[in-house]
């Protein structure tokens, strides 16, 4: 079905169909066979599907369990890449998490970055605490003001009425 083609090819096909082109014209415009174009059209029932690949892919926020693994990795002095590989996350995500939530004297593993030995001064080991990081993340994620429907009673009632009449929430 759609898994064999690049998502942007499928989206381009449906843009062609939406513009009023026939299936044959749309398929040739995106350089796929007529058979493939007909299959995409039939699989979707003739209606443009909502592509889950549209827009940037968002990963869920770090969970407490993932933060605990980061905490253990920091205490064992593992590299950022090793911690990230264990979590299945990007190294930049782990680095950002440590920089955001650790109390440190400098950057994480600064003395190991370029292979230079420590010459003096304070050690750059961060003090990362998973529970503290989780509570700070939850605090930052809180909404600073009430939602639009909570403030406007007339709008709230109108939305409720339309939802009860089976209107789409979109």
matplotlib code that plots the C-alpha trace (Angstrom):
import matplotlib.pyplot as plt

x = [0.0, 1.6, 4.6, 6.4, 6.3, 7.9, 5.3, 6.0, 5.2, 1.8, 1.1, 2.0, -0.3, -3.2, -2.4, -2.6, -6.0, -7.2, -6.3, -8.7, -6.4, -7.5, -5.9, -3.8, -2.6, -1.8, 0.1, 2.2, 2.9, 4.5, 6.1, 4.2, 2.3, -1.4, -1.9, -0.3, -2.3, -5.6, -4.6, -3.9, -7.2, -9.2, -7.5, -8.4, -12.0, -11.5, -11.0, -7.6, -6.3, -5.0, -1.2, 0.4, 3.7, 2.7, 4.8, 7.7, 7.6, 7.3, 8.6, 6.9, 8.5, 11.0, 9.4, 10.5, 11.9, 14.0, 15.3, 16.3, 18.3, 20.0, 20.7, 22.3, 24.3, 25.6, 26.6, 28.4, 30.1, 28.8, 29.0, 26.0, 25.8, 25.7, 23.0, 21.0, 21.4, 20.1, 17.0, 16.5, 16.7, 18.9, 22.1, 21.0, 17.9, 20.0, 22.5, 19.7, 18.1, 21.4, 22.2, 18.6, 18.3, 21.8, 23.6, 27.2, 30.3, 30.6, 29.4, 28.9, 32.2, 34.0, 37.4, 36.9, 35.6, 38.8, 40.9, 42.7, 43.5, 42.2, 44.8, 43.2, 40.2, 36.8, 35.6, 32.9, 30.7, 27.1, 24.8, 21.7, 18.7, 15.9, 13.1, 14.1, 14.4, 10.9, 9.3, 11.0, 9.8, 6.3, 6.4, 7.6, 4.9, 2.1, -0.2, 0.2, -3.4, -6.8, -8.1, -10.2, -13.3, -13.0, -12.9, -15.7, -19.0, -20.9, -18.2, -18.1, -21.9, -21.8, -19.0, -20.8, -24.1, -22.3, -20.5, -23.8, -25.2, -22.2, -20.3, -16.6, -14.4, -12.2]
y = [0.0, 3.3, 1.8, 0.9, 4.5, 7.6, 9.5, 12.7, 10.8, 9.7, 13.3, 14.7, 12.2, 13.3, 17.0, 16.2, 14.5, 17.4, 19.8, 18.0, 15.7, 12.2, 9.2, 8.5, 12.1, 12.3, 8.9, 10.0, 13.4, 11.6, 9.0, 5.9, 3.4, 3.7, 0.5, 2.0, 5.2, 3.2, 1.1, 4.1, 5.7, 2.5, 1.8, 5.2, 4.9, 7.9, 10.2, 11.8, 10.0, 11.8, 11.0, 10.4, 11.3, 14.9, 17.4, 16.8, 13.6, 14.4, 12.1, 11.9, 13.7, 11.8, 9.7, 9.2, 5.8, 7.3, 10.0, 7.3, 5.6, 8.9, 9.4, 5.9, 6.6, 9.9, 8.3, 5.5, 8.2, 6.7, 8.7, 10.6, 8.3, 5.2, 6.6, 7.7, 4.2, 2.5, 4.8, 4.7, 8.5, 11.0, 12.0, 15.6, 14.8, 13.3, 16.1, 18.7, 16.9, 16.8, 20.5, 21.5, 19.6, 18.9, 21.0, 21.1, 23.1, 23.2, 20.9, 17.2, 15.2, 18.3, 16.9, 13.8, 15.6, 16.0, 13.5, 16.1, 15.1, 17.2, 19.8, 21.3, 23.1, 21.6, 18.4, 18.9, 16.0, 17.0, 16.1, 14.8, 13.7, 12.0, 12.8, 16.5, 16.6, 15.0, 17.6, 20.5, 19.2, 18.8, 22.3, 23.8, 21.8, 23.3, 25.7, 29.2, 30.2, 28.5, 27.3, 29.3, 27.2, 27.6, 31.4, 31.8, 30.3, 31.1, 29.4, 26.4, 25.9, 26.2, 23.6, 21.3, 21.6, 20.9, 17.9, 16.5, 16.9, 14.7, 17.5, 16.8, 18.4, 19.6]
z = [0.0, 1.1, 2.8, -0.4, -1.6, -0.1, 1.8, -0.1, -3.4, -2.0, -0.8, -4.2, -5.9, -3.7, -4.4, -8.1, -7.6, -5.5, -8.2, -10.5, -12.5, -13.3, -11.6, -14.8, -15.0, -11.3, -11.4, -14.4, -12.7, -9.7, -11.9, -10.7, -12.7, -13.4, -11.5, -8.4, -8.7, -9.0, -6.0, -3.9, -4.9, -4.3, -0.9, 0.3, -1.0, -3.3, -0.4, 0.4, 3.4, 6.4, 6.2, 9.5, 8.0, 7.3, 9.1, 11.4, 13.5, 17.1, 19.8, 23.1, 26.0, 28.1, 30.8, 34.3, 33.4, 30.6, 33.0, 35.5, 32.7, 31.9, 35.6, 35.8, 32.6, 34.0, 37.3, 35.4, 33.2, 30.0, 26.8, 25.5, 22.5, 24.6, 26.8, 23.7, 22.1, 25.2, 25.2, 21.4, 21.3, 19.5, 21.3, 21.1, 23.1, 25.9, 25.8, 26.0, 28.9, 30.9, 30.1, 31.1, 34.3, 35.8, 38.3, 36.9, 36.7, 33.0, 30.2, 30.6, 30.4, 29.3, 30.2, 28.0, 24.9, 23.0, 24.9, 27.0, 30.6, 33.5, 34.4, 37.5, 38.7, 39.4, 37.7, 35.1, 36.4, 36.5, 39.4, 37.6, 39.5, 37.6, 40.0, 40.1, 36.4, 36.0, 38.4, 36.6, 33.2, 34.5, 35.9, 32.6, 30.7, 32.6, 30.8, 32.1, 31.5, 31.2, 27.8, 25.4, 26.1, 29.8, 29.5, 26.9, 28.1, 24.9, 22.8, 25.1, 24.8, 21.0, 20.8, 23.1, 21.1, 17.8, 19.2, 20.5, 16.9, 15.7, 14.0, 13.6, 16.2, 13.4]

ax = plt.figure().add_subplot(projection="3d")
ax.plot(x, y, z, "-o")
ax.set_aspect("equal")
plt.show()
